[in-house]
Amino acid sequence: MDLDSGSPPYGSILAPVDGSSSSEIAVRRSLPLLTIPGTWLTLLHVEGDDESKRRVERLASEARGWGAKTAVTFVDGAPAAQILREIETDRYDLVLMTSRRRSALRRSLPGAVALRVLRRSPAPLLLYRPLSGLQESFFATERSGPARFRKILLMLDGSEEAVRIFAPALRLARAFTSELILFHAVEPRRFSEERVEAVRAYLAKQADAAAARGVATRLQIVVGNPVEEALRMLDGDADTVALTTRGHSSWRAAMLGSTSSEILGAAEGPVLCLASIPALDLKEAARRLALTAGGPAAR
């Protein structure tokens, strides 16, 4: 969609909900997106009892009260499969989901359904965390209220895969007059003045493209671990992170990539993400990893 023509950044938005208060968080926090003129929201409910369906209908009524054009679709079947089937109709520009809870002692990937949807969806996902326990209750107003999208940390590593998230992030930034922080972390072992200058030139090209669309940018080049440096930025500066997920580096992160999985497991704010290879399945991921490692599947 072209914002220059007056159309919304994401004209058609899908929000899978199961009738739980946790799944509703993605809808409530996305209120600023849903009320942009021209935006349509579809609440998708997969396999639930009558009470959960009633809750979804109440949520739809509430969203309409906000001014969001809202429809409800009820389907039966396996949740992830049905969500993907709906997404693959090619009608949606964005998918809203809530990832699973995180304990105070460990980080975790999104829940099983969100993870399956994320790795296969051709549309970008905007993921939120649910509130969980006393640890987060001090910030309930901030974290359960509408997201602000004031500063978006766009993670770029120079690859074509990483740049796939650029267009969706640009749409979000334009809609909210956000600052787009173009972020690249140079690992210490690969540091050199020449490399930093090459990174700066690469980011400057992205900045020029954003400026042409009226989006303010800032270049952020750091030396250090990409995950640690990104989380530091999210702790004190940016409120949203945008990244492309891809799996290649370890069995633990086979479906998302190690950096992506750690960011998704630790970021407290909204995460705008897009799979680099949406059709990738578990067997193919295992085969690629085995080829890299010289394992049995490589022979």
N, C-alpha and C positions, 0 to 999 in steps of 0.2 A: 504493500500500500504506500502511496505517495502522500506524505504529509503536506506537501506543497499544494495538493489539490483540495485540502481541507478534510480529508478522510482521517479517521482515528488511527493511532499507531497499530492497534490490533483490533480489527473490525469484528472478528468472531472469536470468542474466547470459550474454551471448554473447561469446566470445573467438575471433575469426578468427586462425588460426595457419597458417604455411606450412612448419613444420618447421625454421625457422631459429632460432638462439639469440636473434636480435634480436626476433622476434615473440613469443618466450616471455617476454620481460621484462614485458609487460603483465600476464601471468598471475601471475608470481612476485611482482611488486610489489603486486598486489591481494590477496595472501594474507589480510590482515585482513578484507576484505570477503567473500571466498569461504568462510571458515570460520564465518561467522555462521549459527547454526542456522536451517534452513529455506531456505537459499540453494542454488540449482541452477546449476551451470556447464555450458555447452555449448561444447566446442571445435569450431570449424568449420574444416575443411581443404578448400581448393578446388584442384583440379588439381595433383597432385604425384606424384613417383615413389615407389617402394616404400620407399626409405630415409626420405624426409620423412614418410611415413605412419607408419613405425615410430617416428620421433621424437615425433610427435604422440601416439601410443599410450603412449609412455614418460612424456610430460608428463602425460597423463591419469592414469596410474598413480601418478605422484608427487603430483598434486593430491589423489587419493583418500587417499594416505598422510598428507596434511596434515589430512584430515578433511573435505575438500570433496566434496560430491556432484557427480559429474562424468560427463557423457556426451560421446561423440564422434560427429560427423556428417561424412561424406565426400561431397563433391559435385564435379561437373565443370562447367566453364564459365568465363566471364570472372569474375575474383575479385570486383570491385566489384559487379557485377550479382548474383552469387550471394549475397554477403553481404547486400545490400539485400533480396533476395527472402526471405532467412531472417528478417531483422529485421521485414519487413512482414507476417509471420505474426501480429504483435502479441503474441508470446509473451515478449518480452524487455523488461526494465526498464532495462538498461544494456548498453553495448557497450564492451569493452576492446580497445584497439589500441595499437600502438607506431608513433610517427611516424618519418619517416626521419632519418638522421643529419644533423648540422650540422657544417660545416667550422669551423675556428677563426677563419676570416676573414670569414664572412658568415652572415646569418640565412637561414632558409628556411622555407617552408610545409611542412605535413605531406606525406608521399609521395602519389603520385597516387591510390592505392587509398583511403588514409585520407581524402584530401580529397573524393573522390567520395562516399564513405560519409557523411562528416560533413555535406555540404551537402544530402543527401536523406534522412537517417535521421530517423524520427519519435521515436526513442529517444535519450537523451543518450549521449555518448561520453566515456570517461575515457581520455585520451591520455597516453602516456609517451614519453620520449626514450630511445633506446638509448644505451649507453655507447659512446664513440667516441674511441679513441686516448689518448695520454699525458695530454692536457689534462684528461681527466676521471678518469684512473686513480687519482689521489690521493683521490678521493671514491668509489671503487668500492663500499665497504661501505655507505655511505649511499645511493647512488643505485641500487644493484642490489638492496638489501634491501627488505623490505616498506615500503610508504609509510605515513606516520604520520597524515596528515590532522589535525594538531593545530590549525592555524589556516588557515581557508579565506577567501581574498580574493574576495568576491563583487562583481563589477563591475556597477554600476547607473548608468544615465545618465538615468533619469526616463521612458524610453519603455516602452510595453507589451511590446515585443519583448525588451528586456533582462530584464524581470521573469520571462520564461519559465523562466529557469534557477534561479529562486528555490526552487521545490519540490524539484528534484533535489539542489540544494546543501543544503537543509534536511534531507533524508533522510541525506545523508552526514554532516552535522554531528551529527545526533542519534545516529547509530550509533556515533560515536567521541567523543562529548562534546566536540566541537570548538568553538572560538570562531569565530563567523562575523563577519568584518570587512566591514561594509557600506561599500563604497568608491565615491566619486564625485569626479572631478577637474573642477574648474571652470577652463576655459581663461582665461588672463589677459585676453584681449580682451573676455570676457563677464563679468568679475568685477564684482560690486557686493555691498554688504552685504545688499541685499534678495534677491539671487539665492542667496547662501549660506544665508540663513535659510529660503528656500523649499526648497533642497536638504536642509537639516537636518530640516525638517518631513516631507519625503517619505521620507527614510531612517528617521526615527523611526517612521513607520507600518509599515515593513517590520520594524523591530526589535521592535515590539509583536507582530506576527504570529509572529515567531520565538520570542519570549519565551513566548507562549501555548503553544508546543510544547516548551518547556523548553530552548531553545537560547540560550546566552549570546552576546551581540552586542557589537560596538563600532562606532561611527560613525567613518569616516575621510574627512573632506572636505579636499581639498588644492587648491591653485591651481597649475596647471601643465599640461604635456602628459600626457594620460591614460596613454599607453604608458610614458613615462619614469617617471612616478610609481608606476604599478603594478609595474613591474619593480624599482624601488627597494624597494618593500614586499616583493616576493618574494625579494629579495636578503638582507634582514635580519630579516624578521618572519614573514610568511606562508609556508607550505610548499606550498599548493595554490591554484590560481586557478579560479574558476567564471565562465563568461561565455556570452552568447548570441552566435552568429556571424550576421552579415548583410552582404550586399554592396550597396554603393551609392556609394562615394566615388571609386573610380579603377579603371582597367582592371587594374592589378596586383592589386588586392584585390577583383576583381569578385565572387567567389564567397563571400567571408567578411566583407568590410568591412575598412577599413584598420586600425582599432585591433585587431580580432580577429586579423587575419593577422600583425601584428607581435608580439602577445603569444604566439600559437601558434609563431611562428618563434623566439622568444627565451627563453621560460620554460623553466627547467631541471626544475622539478618537475611533478607531475601537473596536467593541465588538464581540468576537467570542462566540457564544452561541449555546446551544443544549437543546432541551426539554427533561425533564426526563421521561415523559410519552407522546410520540408523538400522540397517538390515543385519548387522552383525549378530550371530547367535552364539550360544555357549560352545558348541562344537568347533565352530570356526575360530573363536577366540583361543580355545585350547590348542588347536592345530598351529596357530600363529605363534603362540608362546613356546610350543614344543620345537618349532622350526628355529626360533631364536636361541633356545637353550640347547638345541641338538638332541632333544629327547626322542622317545620312541616314535612319535607321530611324524618326525622329520625324516624317518627312514622308509 
